[in-house]
């Protein structure tokens, strides 16, 4: 019987756990829950004799992957997968997967919640602004981007998107205006919402030069990764322009500077919260266990993210 380790320092919702266990056990797999652990050594010990592992924000680095003597697959329940050492997984012959699309609506709703909060002056009782008729730039038109566009239509926003990996005809069919370059997106839009991954090409790519192109009363919304932001450049534009605002579901390293110097112009959630809904929690967990079963039973590697 194959063993599946559900290693979650931040546990799934009970309904998700119950469904993961039900699906796994029905398929003849032993599902082992490993929740609220407190050290990497504990994770290394837990992975030692399992065939598969499901993680959330947990770190599957080289030490963890190599500790899995029988490990064949690691699935990150969520879209991002920078918490998996892909090179180490490839070297050991372990398949790494994510579960794209399962958290997308939750992330998009959070982005809009933060946009409303900052537009209305953090609900401080003073006069704010509306989203209607404002321009929204979607930086990367993937699963989350599509939900962003859907919600933005309901708000009556003007919607633009930049994504070199998506056909312009597909964006147009969705009622979105595609732009030719990232610079055009930032020059055009008062609100820009980030949905790019953190990799060698994107880290610190959202810099002062790019942000300085944004029009008056600009708002940068980041539900991607903090690593894509050049914090020095962001702090510089915040200092130069009293109209510039920044909201994110992951606090920058210099969050104390924002609090001290730019009160009312920034907002950060206490922790990464894009996928923190019951629905997303359940969807991602179920997708992860199904992908593991399909991998072992059918050789399905559709959502593989390493080489």
DAMO-V789540 format. One record per residue. N is the residue number from 1. SS is DSSP state (h for helix, s for strand, l for the rest). D_CENTER is the distance of its C-alpha to the mean C-alpha in Angstrom with 1 decimal. Layout:
# DAMO-V789540
n ss d_center
N SS D_CENTER
N SS D_CENTER
This chain:
# DAMO-V789540
n ss d_center
1 l 33.4
2 l 29.9
3 s 27.9
4 s 24.2
5 s 22.7
6 s 20.0
7 s 19.0
8 s 17.0
9 l 17.7
10 l 15.9
11 l 17.5
12 l 16.6
13 l 18.6
14 h 22.1
15 h 22.1
16 h 19.3
17 h 21.3
18 h 24.5
19 h 23.2
20 h 21.8
21 h 25.3
22 h 27.2
23 h 25.7
24 h 26.0
25 h 29.5
26 h 30.7
27 l 29.9
28 l 31.8
29 l 29.1
30 s 29.3
31 s 26.1
32 s 26.0
33 s 23.9
34 s 23.1
35 s 21.6
36 l 21.5
37 l 22.8
38 l 23.4
39 l 23.9
40 h 22.9
41 h 26.5
42 h 26.1
43 h 23.2
44 h 25.3
45 h 28.2
46 h 26.3
47 l 25.0
48 l 28.5
49 l 29.9
50 l 27.1
51 l 26.4
52 s 22.7
53 s 19.9
54 s 16.8
55 s 14.3
56 l 11.3
57 l 10.4
58 l 13.9
59 l 15.1
60 s 16.9
61 l 18.8
62 h 22.1
63 h 24.2
64 h 22.4
65 h 22.4
66 h 26.1
67 h 27.1
68 l 26.4
69 l 29.8
70 l 29.2
71 l 25.4
72 l 24.7
73 s 21.0
74 s 17.8
75 s 15.0
76 s 11.6
77 l 10.9
78 l 7.4
79 l 5.9
80 l 5.3
81 l 8.9
82 l 10.1
83 l 11.5
84 s 14.0
85 l 17.0
86 h 17.4
87 h 20.8
88 h 22.1
89 h 21.1
90 h 22.8
91 h 25.8
92 h 26.3
93 l 25.9
94 l 22.9
95 s 20.5
96 s 16.8
97 s 14.6
98 s 11.2
99 l 11.2
100 l 9.8
101 l 10.3
102 l 10.8
103 l 8.1
104 h 8.3
105 h 11.2
106 h 10.0
107 h 7.2
108 h 10.0
109 h 12.6
110 h 11.2
111 h 11.1
112 h 14.6
113 h 15.7
114 h 15.1
115 h 16.8
116 h 19.7
117 h 20.0
118 h 20.4
119 h 22.6
120 l 24.9
121 h 25.4
122 h 23.5
123 h 26.1
124 l 28.8
125 l 31.5
126 l 32.0
127 l 31.7
128 l 28.3
129 l 27.2
130 l 25.9
131 l 23.1
132 l 25.6
133 l 26.8
134 l 24.3
135 s 22.5
136 s 18.7
137 s 17.3
138 s 14.1
139 s 13.1
140 l 12.0
141 l 13.2
142 l 11.3
143 h 10.6
144 h 8.7
145 h 11.2
146 h 14.0
147 h 13.4
148 h 13.3
149 h 16.6
150 h 18.0
151 h 17.7
152 h 18.9
153 h 21.9
154 h 22.8
155 h 22.9
156 l 25.1
157 l 23.0
158 s 23.7
159 s 20.7
160 s 20.2
161 s 17.7
162 s 17.6
163 l 16.4
164 l 19.1
165 l 18.0
166 l 18.6
167 l 22.2
168 h 23.4
169 h 25.4
170 h 22.5
171 h 21.1
172 h 24.6
173 h 25.1
174 l 22.2
175 l 24.0
176 l 21.8
177 s 23.5
178 s 22.2
179 l 23.0
180 l 24.3
181 l 22.5
182 h 19.7
183 h 22.6
184 h 23.9
185 h 20.6
186 h 20.7
187 h 24.5
188 h 24.3
189 l 21.7
190 l 22.0
191 s 18.4
192 s 15.6
193 s 12.0
194 s 9.6
195 l 7.2
196 l 8.5
197 l 7.8
198 l 9.7
199 l 13.1
200 l 16.7
201 l 16.9
202 l 14.1
203 l 14.4
204 l 16.4
205 l 16.8
206 s 16.2
207 l 19.7
208 h 22.7
209 h 24.3
210 h 21.6
211 h 21.0
212 l 24.8
213 l 25.0
214 l 23.4
215 l 26.0
216 l 27.4
217 l 25.4
218 l 22.1
219 s 18.8
220 s 15.6
221 s 12.4
222 s 9.4
223 l 6.0
224 l 4.8
225 l 6.8
226 h 10.3
227 h 12.0
228 h 11.9
229 s 14.1
230 l 17.8
231 h 18.6
232 h 22.3
233 h 22.1
234 h 20.1
235 h 22.7
236 h 25.4
237 h 24.5
238 h 24.1
239 h 27.6
240 h 29.1
241 l 27.9
242 l 28.4
243 l 26.8
244 l 23.3
245 s 20.5
246 s 17.0
247 s 14.5
248 s 11.2
249 l 9.4
250 l 10.0
251 l 13.7
252 l 15.2
253 l 17.9
254 l 20.4
255 h 19.4
256 h 23.1
257 h 24.3
258 h 22.4
259 h 24.0
260 h 27.4
261 h 27.6
262 l 25.5
263 l 25.9
264 l 24.7
265 l 22.7
266 s 19.4
267 s 17.3
268 s 14.8
269 l 13.8
270 l 15.4
271 l 12.3
272 l 8.5
273 l 8.9
274 l 6.4
275 l 7.6
276 l 10.9
277 l 13.3
278 h 16.1
279 h 15.5
280 h 11.9
281 h 13.2
282 h 16.2
283 h 14.8
284 h 12.5
285 h 15.4
286 h 18.0
287 h 16.3
288 h 16.1
289 h 19.8
290 h 20.9
291 h 19.4
292 h 21.3
293 h 24.4
294 h 24.3
295 h 23.9
296 h 27.0
297 h 29.1
298 h 28.4
299 l 27.0
300 l 23.9
301 l 21.3
302 l 19.6
303 l 16.0
304 s 17.1
305 l 15.1
306 l 17.9
307 l 21.3
